[in-house]
Amino acid sequence: MVVGTTSHAGKSFLTTALCRILVRQGWKVSPFKGQNMALNAYVTQDGKEIGYAQAVQAWAAKIEPRVENNPILLKPQGNMTSQVILNGEVVGVTSAEDYYQNYFKVGWKAIKTSLRSLQSEFDFCVCEGAGSPAEINLKYRDLTNMRIAKYLHASTVLIVDIDRGGAFAHVVGTLQLLDKTERSLIKGIIINKFRGQRRLLNSGIKWLENYTKIPVLGVIPWKDIMFPSEDSLDLLNRVPENSSKDISVTILKLPHIANFTDFEPLEYERSVEVKYLDLNQNIGNPDVLIIPGSKTTISDLMALHESRMAIQIKEYLKRGGVILGICGGFQMLGEAIFDPNKIEGEYKICSGLELLPMETEITSKKIVCKRETFSNYPYAGFSAMGYEIHQGVTSFSKDLETTQDSQLYYLFDDSTLGVVNKNLTIWGCYLHGIFENGTWRRMWLNNLRRKKRLPPLSTEVVNHLEQREKELDNIANLVEDFVDLTPLLK
């Protein structure tokens, strides 16, 4: 089991690395996180919703992601409430104070059932904690950290982010707040994100080992490795690149931004600069502006209006800009969004950006499914894979295919998945993971390059999954080089 002294200490990163390291050694491995709170989600082959980080860890273990990897997913949606996804399906909405009473017992049952299933199939289960295992006011209701470690008698490693400062105090304080049984499970400490000369750290490590009687298994140096962010707080730590690149992509940092892992493949493109923009900032003149997915679309659409970002978007479009809306961002491009049953919150209707002739109604039935389709316009006949996660049905005010003077075209052979206007300046898409399709991504980028009279990129490019495989190996290599896992694997 991997637990951390704080959020963002490196638990997901280390769990991913351990999965890849163990599977390299010939073991059958599965990741596990009992309860995850995140807005980045993934759809399994059987149409279940789990945290995206657990999907990445499953890929690191060279298995297909499945609901047992993450039986409880909480998706924050404002007003101190979260949508509860149990065993991959929505079962309700809860406040933090009501969660323990309504979902703790059924959640613990789902966790144990998932663990039994994984234990029957795999040699190793690498479990990830959440936040800190020493939140003494929350331990009675914690379904993710030491309750699972004790249930499994799991060898546990404690990871700390030294780049934040206070690493030794974080480790000692965490251990002090664990009970005797919990502390006995901690077999090693790992120091993460170290910058500087290792020899200057040696005296501190020696003191820590003497004081805690727990070995420091390694010191992982800070390295700029592409790794999917688990939640939007990670976006705050991203430093814009200073280098000038061919194409600039700006993504709006919506208050409830979801599935921004969609844009990871763009960050791998060497000719593309990706940056996230707060709603109170000026758009400027990027080559494309992306409105991403949202957990609470109406609330975030209202934020666009209240911040005057909606006006900026229209002015940017008039200057010759290009806009792409994905999922909730696609819904915002229409004339209005209706929520008659107040599924998202207190508002029943909100005016859209009025850039596409369509309306969306938020429905109680959530669409969660894998998709495989073919592109229709402006590049026909290329396969595209991805997944849908949205709570709403979009309808157009006219039938695009039977209107001869239509300025809109269906992006895919399935007309429900998205549209683009004739000038290729307004794009709307329901398909998460669209940029993982290498050929489609490059052809989309070439449209932007053509506007700037830049030479086209080759469209004979691997899909993102092959790039991701290399990055997963890089993560495992880094941990193998600097961490001794022997005490964990005895």
C-alpha positions in Angstrom: 0.0 0.0 0.0 1.1 3.6 -0.8 0.1 6.4 1.6 1.3 10.0 1.6 2.0 12.6 4.2 -0.2 15.1 2.2 -2.2 15.4 -1.0 0.0 15.5 -4.1 2.9 13.8 -2.3 3.3 11.4 -5.2 1.0 8.5 -4.3 -0.5 8.0 -7.7 2.9 8.4 -9.3 4.5 5.8 -7.0 1.5 3.4 -7.3 1.8 3.6 -11.1 5.5 2.9 -11.0 5.1 -0.1 -8.7 2.5 -1.6 -11.0 4.9 -1.4 -14.0 7.9 -2.6 -12.0 6.1 -5.6 -10.7 4.6 -6.6 -14.0 8.1 -6.4 -15.6 9.2 -9.0 -13.0 6.6 -11.4 -14.3 3.9 -10.9 -11.7 0.2 -10.5 -12.3 -0.6 -7.0 -10.9 -3.6 -4.9 -10.3 -4.0 -1.3 -8.9 -6.6 -0.4 -6.3 -8.0 2.7 -4.8 -11.0 2.1 -2.5 -12.4 5.6 -2.7 -11.3 8.4 -5.1 -12.4 12.0 -5.2 -11.7 13.4 -8.6 -13.3 15.0 -11.7 -11.0 13.1 -14.1 -12.9 9.9 -14.9 -12.5 7.0 -17.4 -15.1 4.6 -18.8 -14.3 0.8 -18.6 -15.1 -1.6 -21.4 -18.4 -2.5 -19.7 -19.5 1.1 -19.4 -18.5 1.7 -15.8 -17.0 5.0 -14.5 -13.8 5.0 -12.5 -11.1 7.5 -11.6 -8.7 8.2 -14.5 -5.7 7.7 -12.3 -6.7 4.1 -11.7 -7.1 3.6 -15.4 -3.5 4.8 -15.9 -2.3 2.5 -13.1 -4.1 -0.4 -14.8 -2.4 0.4 -18.1 0.9 0.4 -16.1 0.0 -3.1 -14.9 -0.8 -4.1 -18.5 -4.4 -4.9 -17.7 -7.7 -3.5 -18.9 -9.1 -0.9 -16.4 -12.1 -2.4 -14.5 -14.5 -1.1 -11.9 -12.8 -3.2 -9.1 -9.8 -0.9 -9.4 -11.9 1.9 -8.0 -15.2 0.9 -6.5 -16.1 4.3 -5.1 -15.7 7.6 -7.1 -16.8 10.9 -5.7 -17.2 13.8 -8.1 -17.4 17.2 -6.4 -20.2 19.4 -7.9 -20.3 22.5 -5.7 -22.2 23.5 -2.6 -20.2 21.0 -0.6 -21.8 18.1 -2.4 -20.5 15.2 -4.5 -22.0 12.8 -6.9 -21.5 9.3 -5.6 -20.5 6.6 -8.1 -20.6 3.1 -6.6 -19.3 0.1 -8.5 -19.1 2.4 -11.6 -22.7 3.7 -11.5 -24.3 6.8 -10.1 -26.2 6.1 -6.9 -26.9 9.6 -5.6 -25.6 13.0 -4.4 -24.3 13.6 -0.9 -22.9 16.3 1.3 -19.8 15.6 3.3 -21.6 15.4 6.6 -24.2 12.9 5.3 -21.7 10.7 3.4 -20.7 8.6 6.5 -24.3 7.9 7.5 -25.6 7.1 4.0 -22.7 5.4 2.2 -20.0 4.2 4.6 -21.3 0.7 5.2 -22.3 0.1 1.6 -19.0 1.6 0.5 -16.9 -0.7 2.7 -18.8 -3.7 1.5 -18.1 -2.7 -2.1 -14.4 -2.2 -1.3 -14.1 -5.7 0.3 -16.0 -7.3 -2.6 -13.6 -5.7 -5.1 -10.5 -6.7 -3.1 -11.7 -10.3 -2.9 -12.2 -10.3 -6.7 -8.7 -8.9 -7.3 -7.0 -11.2 -4.8 -8.4 -14.2 -6.5 -6.9 -13.2 -9.9 -3.6 -11.3 -9.2 -0.3 -11.9 -7.4 0.0 -8.4 -6.2 -2.5 -5.6 -5.5 -0.9 -2.2 -5.3 -3.3 0.0 -3.2 -3.2 3.8 -3.2 -4.4 5.9 -0.3 -5.8 9.4 -0.5 -4.8 12.6 1.1 -3.2 11.8 4.5 -3.7 8.6 6.6 -3.4 10.7 9.8 -6.5 13.0 9.6 -7.6 12.2 13.1 -11.0 13.9 12.7 -11.8 11.8 9.7 -10.2 8.4 10.5 -13.5 6.9 11.7 -15.0 7.4 8.2 -11.8 6.9 6.1 -12.4 4.2 3.5 -9.1 4.7 1.6 -6.0 4.6 3.8 -5.0 2.5 6.9 -8.4 0.8 7.2 -7.6 -1.0 3.9 -3.9 -1.5 4.9 -5.0 -3.2 8.2 -7.7 -5.2 6.4 -5.1 -6.6 4.0 -2.1 -6.6 6.4 -0.4 -4.8 3.5 3.2 -3.8 3.4 2.9 0.0 3.4 5.2 2.8 2.1 4.9 6.4 3.2 5.8 9.0 0.5 6.6 12.6 1.2 7.0 15.6 -1.1 10.2 17.3 0.0 9.9 20.1 -2.6 7.0 21.6 -0.4 9.3 21.9 2.6 8.8 20.4 6.0 9.3 16.9 4.8 10.8 15.5 8.1 8.1 17.1 10.2 5.5 15.7 7.8 6.9 12.2 8.2 7.3 12.3 11.9 3.9 13.9 12.5 2.1 11.4 10.3 3.7 8.4 12.1 2.9 9.9 15.5 -0.8 10.1 14.6 -1.0 6.5 13.5 -2.0 3.9 16.0 0.5 1.1 16.9 -1.0 -1.4 14.5 -1.1 1.0 11.6 2.5 2.2 12.2 3.8 -1.4 12.3 2.6 -1.8 8.7 4.9 1.1 7.5 7.9 -0.7 6.0 9.6 2.2 4.4 9.7 5.9 3.7 10.3 7.5 0.2 11.3 11.1 -0.2 9.9 12.5 -3.5 10.7 15.5 -5.7 14.1 16.3 -4.3 16.1 19.1 -5.9 19.8 19.6 -5.0 22.8 17.6 -3.9 21.9 14.2 -2.3 24.9 14.4 0.1 23.3 17.4 1.8 20.3 15.3 2.7 22.2 12.3 4.1 22.4 13.5 7.7 18.7 14.2 7.7 17.9 10.7 6.4 20.2 9.1 9.0 18.4 11.0 11.8 15.0 10.1 10.4 15.8 6.4 10.2 17.2 6.4 13.8 14.2 8.3 15.1 11.4 6.4 13.4 13.2 3.0 13.1 11.8 2.8 9.6 14.2 2.7 6.6 14.2 5.4 3.9 13.9 3.3 0.8 15.0 6.0 -1.6 15.1 9.7 -2.7 13.4 10.3 -6.0 14.8 13.4 -7.7 12.5 16.1 -9.1 12.0 15.4 -12.8 9.7 16.9 -15.4 7.8 13.8 -16.3 4.4 13.9 -18.0 2.0 12.3 -15.6 -1.8 12.8 -15.6 -3.1 15.2 -12.9 -5.7 13.7 -10.6 -7.5 17.0 -9.9 -7.6 20.6 -10.9 -5.4 21.7 -8.0 -2.4 20.4 -10.0 -3.2 23.0 -12.7 -2.2 25.7 -10.2 1.4 24.4 -10.1 1.9 24.4 -13.9 4.4 26.9 -15.1 3.8 28.3 -18.6 6.6 27.5 -21.1 8.7 30.4 -22.2 9.7 28.8 -25.5 8.0 29.9 -28.7 6.1 27.2 -30.4 4.1 27.0 -33.7 0.6 26.5 -32.3 -0.8 28.0 -29.0 -3.7 26.3 -27.3 -5.5 28.0 -24.4 -7.8 26.0 -22.2 -10.3 27.7 -19.9 -9.8 26.8 -16.3 -13.5 26.3 -15.4 -14.4 26.3 -11.7 -15.5 22.6 -12.0 -13.2 21.6 -14.9 -13.4 17.8 -15.6 -11.5 15.3 -17.7 -8.7 17.7 -18.6 -6.7 14.6 -19.2 -8.3 15.0 -22.7 -5.5 17.4 -23.5 -2.5 15.4 -22.4 -1.8 14.3 -26.0 -1.5 17.9 -27.1 1.2 18.5 -24.4 3.2 15.7 -26.1 3.2 17.6 -29.4 6.5 19.4 -29.6 5.1 22.2 -31.8 2.2 22.9 -29.5 2.1 25.2 -26.4 -0.7 24.4 -24.0 -1.7 26.8 -21.2 -4.7 27.0 -18.8 -6.4 30.4 -18.4 -8.3 31.7 -15.4 -11.7 33.3 -16.2 -10.6 36.7 -14.9 -7.7 36.8 -17.4 -7.6 38.0 -21.0 -7.8 35.5 -23.7 -5.3 37.2 -26.0 -4.9 35.6 -29.4 -4.1 31.9 -29.1 -4.5 29.8 -32.2 -7.3 27.9 -30.5 -9.4 28.3 -27.4 -10.8 25.2 -25.7 -13.8 25.0 -23.4 -13.3 21.8 -21.5 -15.7 19.4 -19.7 -17.4 20.4 -16.5 -19.0 18.5 -13.6 -21.6 21.3 -13.2 -22.1 22.8 -16.7 -24.8 25.4 -15.8 -22.8 26.7 -12.9 -19.6 27.0 -15.0 -21.6 28.6 -17.9 -22.9 31.2 -15.4 -19.3 31.8 -14.4 -18.4 32.5 -18.0 -21.2 35.1 -18.1 -20.4 36.7 -14.7 -16.7 37.0 -15.4 -17.4 38.5 -18.9 -15.4 35.6 -20.4 -18.5 34.9 -22.5 -18.1 38.3 -24.2 -14.4 37.8 -24.6 -15.0 34.4 -26.3 -17.3 36.1 -28.9 -14.8 38.9 -29.5 -12.0 36.4 -29.9 -14.1 34.5 -32.5 -14.8 37.7 -34.4 -11.0 38.3 -34.6 -10.6 35.0 -36.4 -10.1 32.7 -33.5 -11.0 29.0 -33.3 -13.1 27.5 -30.5 -13.4 23.8 -29.5 -15.9 22.8 -26.8 -15.7 19.3 -25.4 -18.5 17.6 -23.5 -19.8 20.3 -21.1 -17.9 22.9 -23.1 -19.7 21.6 -26.2 -23.1 22.1 -24.4 -22.1 25.7 -23.5 -21.7 26.6 -27.2 -25.5 26.2 -27.7 -28.4 28.6 -27.2 -29.4 27.4 -23.7 -29.0 24.6 -21.2 -32.1 23.4 -19.3 -32.2 21.6 -16.0 -35.9 21.3 -15.2 -35.4 18.8 -12.3 -32.5 20.8 -10.8 -30.1 17.8 -11.1 -27.0 19.9 -11.2 -28.1 22.5 -8.7 -30.6 25.3 -8.0 -30.8 26.8 -11.5 -33.3 25.5 -14.1 -32.0 27.4 -17.2 -29.0 29.3 -18.4 -28.4 31.1 -21.7 -25.6 29.6 -23.7 -22.9 31.3 -25.7 -25.2 31.1 -28.7 -22.5 30.0 -31.2 -24.4 26.8 -32.3 -28.1 26.3 -33.0 -28.8 23.8 -30.3 -30.1 23.3 -26.8 -29.2 20.8 -24.1 -31.4 19.4 -21.3 -29.8 17.9 -18.2 -31.4 14.5 -17.6 -31.3 12.1 -14.7 -29.9 9.3 -16.9 -26.1 9.6 -17.2 -24.5 8.6 -20.5 -21.4 6.6 -19.8 -20.0 4.4 -22.6 -17.0 3.6 -24.8 -17.2 4.7 -28.4 -15.6 3.7 -31.7 -16.7 5.7 -34.7 -15.4 7.1 -38.0 -14.7 10.8 -38.8 -17.1 12.4 -41.2 -16.1 16.0 -41.8 -13.7 17.7 -42.6 -11.6 14.5 -42.8 -13.7 11.5 -43.7 -13.1 7.8 -43.0 -10.6 7.8 -40.2 -11.5 5.7 -37.1 -11.8 7.5 -33.8 -12.0 6.0 -30.3 -13.0 7.5 -27.0 -15.7 7.6 -24.4 -18.7 9.6 -23.4 -19.5 10.8 -19.8 -22.2 13.4 -19.7 -25.5 14.1 -18.1 -27.6 15.8 -20.8 -29.1 15.4 -24.2 -28.3 17.9 -27.0 -30.7 18.6 -29.8 -30.3 20.9 -32.9 -33.0 23.4 -34.0 -32.7 22.0 -37.6 -31.7 18.8 -39.3 -28.2 19.5 -40.5 -28.0 16.8 -43.1 -31.1 17.7 -44.9 -30.5 21.5 -45.0 -28.7 22.3 -48.2 -27.4 25.7 -47.0 -26.3 24.3 -43.6 -23.1 25.8 -42.2 -22.7 22.9 -39.9 -21.4 19.4 -40.4 -21.3 16.3 -38.3 -17.8 15.4 -37.1 -18.5 11.7 -37.0 -20.7 9.1 -38.6 -22.7 9.1 -35.3 -24.4 12.5 -35.5 -24.8 12.8 -31.7 -21.0 13.1 -31.1 -20.3 16.5 -32.4 -20.3 19.2 -35.2 -18.1 21.7 -36.9 -19.0 24.8 -38.9 -18.1 25.2 -42.5 -15.2 27.6 -41.7 -13.7 25.2 -39.2 -13.8 27.9 -36.5 -16.4 26.4 -34.1 -16.0 22.8 -33.1 -18.2 20.9 -30.6 -17.5 17.3 -29.5 -18.9 14.8 -26.9 -16.0 12.4 -27.4 -13.5 12.3 -24.5 -10.1 11.1 -25.6 -10.4 12.5 -29.1 -6.8 13.7 -29.2 -5.5 10.3 -28.4 -6.4 9.4 -32.0 -3.1 10.3 -33.6 -4.2 10.8 -37.2 -7.3 12.9 -36.2 -5.2 15.0 -33.8 -2.6 15.8 -36.4 -5.2 16.7 -39.1 -6.9 19.0 -36.6 -3.6 20.6 -35.8 -2.8 21.0 -39.5 -6.0 23.0 -39.9 -4.5 25.5 -37.4 -1.1 25.4 -39.1 -2.7 26.1 -42.5 -4.2 29.3 -41.2 -0.6 30.4 -40.2 0.8 29.2 -43.5 2.9 26.6 -41.6 3.9 23.3 -43.3 1.7 20.3 -42.3 2.7 17.8 -39.7 2.8 14.1 -40.7 -0.4 12.3 -40.1 1.3 9.0 -40.0 1.7 9.1 -36.2 1.1 6.6 -33.5 -1.9 6.9 -31.3 -1.3 8.4 -27.8 -1.4 5.0 -26.1 2.1 4.2 -27.5 3.4 7.4 -26.2 1.8 6.7 -22.8 3.5 3.3 -22.7 6.9 5.0 -23.1 6.1 7.4 -20.3 5.0 4.6 -18.0 8.3 2.9 -18.6 10.1 6.2 -17.8 8.2 6.5 -14.5 9.1 3.0 -13.6 12.8 3.5 -14.6 13.0 6.6 -12.4 11.7 4.8 -9.3 13.8 1.7 -9.9 16.9 3.8 -10.2 16.5 5.6 -6.9 14.3 3.3 -4.7 15.1 -0.1 -3.0 11.9 -2.0 -3.0 13.3 -5.0 -1.2 11.7 -4.3 2.3 8.3 -4.1 0.6 8.6 -7.3 -1.4 10.0 -9.6 1.3 
